[in-house]
Amino acid sequence: MVFSSTLFLVYFLPIFLLLYQIVDRRYKNWCILLASIFFYAWGAPRFVFILLASTIIDFHLVRALYRADNKARKQRFFTLSLLMNVGLLLYFKYANFFAENVNTTLQSLGMESVAWTSIALPIGISFYTFQTLTYSIDVFRGVRSPLQKLRDYLLYIMSFPQMIAGPIVRFNSIAAQIESREERLDDKLQGFVRFCIGLAKKVLIANVMGEQADLIFDQTDNLNTATAWLGILAYTFQIYFDFAGYSDMAIGLGRMMGFRFPENFDSPYTSSSITEFWRRWHITLGAWMRDYLYIPLGGNRVKSKARLYFNLWVVFLISGLWHGAAWSFVFWGAYHGLFLILDRLFLLNFLNRIGKIPSLLFTFLVVMVGWVFFRIERIGDAFAYVKVLFTPNFSPLELELTPTFSFTFLVAVFFSFATLTKFARAWEQKVFFHPAPSTAWYVRYVLLAILLFLLSLAAVTTEGFNPFIYFRF
């Protein structure tokens, strides 16, 4: 089940919100938890029991960790928790990748390949793992005591608004809200507006961009240069509005239930460097990598610049591999890590000197080229596509640009870069973060949200199933 489906929008969400509204305060967490288990089981019935079992085991391991009376016992339980959670991720996400590479190596040596049965990938396994790791690490570090109720821990891990594709919610930032939270009408209405804006981003923009990108990437053998650039531009806007749309929907759903999930995007395509891009793109992942990987490796405290650059590169190699079990994702991570290192060496100074617009265009170009390796999993095919981008070839290729795509493309460009203006930035703050909306605000933006909801529902009904890109991670 996905947020942008008729099943979710017409049946699941209204029924859930009605039940959540009428149940007693004592049972609201139970209501969310049971709905979340049903939500996940609908899309992955074979894996829901594995996730439930591992989450229950992890709850008791972390409780034992917290209650341990000496450092050695704490370390033992912490290690068991890490091994279980990372082991699940390695098995389900990377076993196929490992087996394929082993067999490729054996075949190149003239040896017989190893028999292997492919393992299906549970949806949302990467986000699940990061949240379980956050819980055990925060408790081990003494940042916060563990949750007292198994129900609350299951809710933290499996909450349907953000379990599948984030935002990655830190345990120490949400624990108090799980145990006790205030639910106001203002939050419910603002959450509804945020949800509908995210739905429109996904359905009305990302899906249209994705349809065009798929047409182009499906015929890479005879692309000309202009068409290749159009394909990667379409995908660049697709992945942004797809993922940012999901994040808006998750944040909006959480707010309707009284939760405050962290922001995940801040107009990333307006960045003037790759360093700035990673402060604006998938913010919760970047923060997680910084706090739980980069800083433990030494962060900025290391004395050697070579070690500092090595740490950056390691973090982004892992980030690339986290996104997908393919060499193209590893290269994508290394590619971004390289530009982060170049920023620190000389590139930031250069970009600052050439001005905002040239540096923005350069950064946008770097990001676009990187998306080629994100979109095409076979790394050889990805390099071939990049070659087409930078090899002038204007041979004719029959490709009809529909009015719908052309209009949506202009809308995508506008909303990707609109926050460069003070007016658009102020509007975003007013809609998403208004501390005390007036009656006029509600009339204006709730009506807008209803209109976007109806337009999106109409589009979903005619287009059919279209999953979020990050569901496969």
Secondary structure, 3 states (H helix, E strand, C coil): CCCCCHHHHHHHHHHHHHHHHHCCHHHHHHHHHHHHHHHHHHHCCCCHHHHHHHHHHHHHHHHHHHHCCCHHHHHHHHHHHHHHHHHHHHHHHHHHHHHHHHHHHHHHCCCCCCCCCCCCCCCCHHHHHHHHHHHHHHHHHCCCCCCCCHHHHHHHHHCCCCCCCCCCCCHHHHHHHHHCCCCCHHHHHHHHHHHHHHHHHHHHHHHHHHHHHHHHHCCHHHCCHHHHHHHHHHHHHHHHHHHHHHHHHHHHHHHHCCCCCCCCCCCHHHCCCHHHHHHHCCHHHHHHHHHHHHCCCCHHHCCCHHHHHHHHHHHHHHHHHHHCCCHHHHHHHHHHHHHHHHHHHHHHHHHHHHCHHHHHHHHHHHHHHHHHHHHCCCHHHHHHHHHHHCCCCCCCCCCCCCHHHHHHHHHHHHHHHHHHCHHHHHHHHHHHHCCCCCHHHHHHHHHHHHHHHHHHHHHHHHHCCCCCHHHHC
